[in-house]
Amino acid sequence: MRPLRLALVVLALAGAGCRDKPVDHLQKARDATFEKRPDEALVEYRKAFDGLRLDSTPEASVLRARALKGAADVYWLEQRKVKEAVGVYRELIQQCPDSPEALDARIILAELLRVHYRDLRGSIDQLTTALKLNPPQGAELHYQVAKLYFELADYQQVELETRRLIERFPTSAFVDDSIFLQAQAVAMMEGRRQEASRTFADLRTRFPDSELAPYALFEMGKLRADAGDNEKAIETWVETLKTHPDPTLVQDYIARARKRISNTTAEGVGQREAAFDRARPARSSLEAVGGRPEEAANEHN
């Protein structure tokens, strides 16, 4: 009996030695994802995660985060299962909050909440938490927060967030975008039209080569038109035509402004020729209806 019992023990140990480790399941999951077998990849990620449940070592924590991130990415990027992806991203954030994978999960989750659930507040919460981790794309994430507040029509918060961004990331590529967004938000607030125009002008001064510069000038024209100064608006839009990527749009606004001027101005009012033509004598009533001056004189006599 001893040889048989010994043989069984050896086989058991051999079987245990051949059992895949969590890291092996992770590699199989990656391979399956690359080969476009998402269902198989999810099975392998689950096996990897299950194998790490009772392991509290730092190495296990790293592998656990990778398994959850991989599974969530498969749900979202490969299968487009938003609900499942959101659930696993949330689980990742809860179990491994300080991991690099959790940072990526917050950013992706913020976009999913915004696009698929219109949960703008939830999206802001995820991005705000991500910003506390000082990610390398901090300026971009802060700008996304400001845009979300604009979607919520919280224009005062937009102004605050864009000012913070400009102060915190003064050399960022998102500074001109932030100034433009700030000007748009200020323009939406009652009684601050002139301040908004100055902010648009500041963008053009600080970033004359920015692709937003012609749009800023176009918006300045709209603000002048809204204030009733159609002549100044037209002047601004004529200047905008030199650089704006959509001249047809600008020309349309110019035409509308000219029509407004025409509709609100009596014929001859403001025309120098009509206002200062002193040499021409006043017409009589007969001349006014088409009669000749001689007929008018006879009628008078």
Steps between C-alpha positions, in 0.01 A plus 500: 500500500787733567620521137145570380444765765834660419414504130169678571677764705751558223220538244317747723810710545567489127145612429534788744823600337339505155206712614504845336591793719312833489776653291458219247127566477573868442728415210241267351238773534723748316567249225128428463423872481764550232357209303147646522361239736345728766287238674802280559698802619234579760514141630877523542481838673244356741725202575790734566289713733359198686851367554596824675206532738682366806836658416569829679855556379591817304570286194151355516351848523680599180376190316147546634485853358626378164242221489212735576623764254544238228150361552341847503684595181377184328142577598532857370745497213433154357135430582359851553313381810477828685318380809743214563800721433378766742451235768852359468662845480322590824618175660856581396479849651359358824750217542817666367441877540866601489604293200585648158220285361251672731605839364435382145172347615379832644572682175324237288211477746454878488455484124259206520289678761488815288424343164284201586326605822511882479624491858701821478540537874627144529745566220625814675551304823714239325717759324538713813623196694736412216644852509594457866744228388691755288475307172720606207191605302379725782439808284284304257297343781448838665379641170255208471366590845445860390316384186275275707402795717422693180267217394333534839459876435696571819680793343644641820669168570629493142664837557653375826629175351656666195676755719638219713619314193681804362669563836596136555607417144616833351706335225240240406363465149153536655544860617355656184212250507435596863497873424254443216275286720522758777394776262205290382392443860530868590296592193217282630481695825276803510665839478849371417500531122785754492712289732448201274608707200816605684576136579464403135729791411751381761508160332582659164772713658667219693457230237479669158592176324249285686237328287247652741604860423264544199217341697564745782471791257180354358353475852595863564294595197203304635525678833495838324201398294320382814566842649331661199817634342458337161742733323785403736399137472528516122842662524614222734365225276657653190834476679416144602456398136879519454570206730176320588487141369131535411461828307151403383379503860657841560347641181161373612530690826609813313197473271268462798648806669462707184139388471436606859647841424285529187185399686552754777618798291263727301595551134737792465572532871872527551575554129719808455366577153142515620580683822706783348347550155413874543514600129196300401171693554207343676250328272139613476212258544457469121869421449477242774250298297691533174403841359747732326618825667313707232173330587564564864557872428174529303315322779645747749405806289 
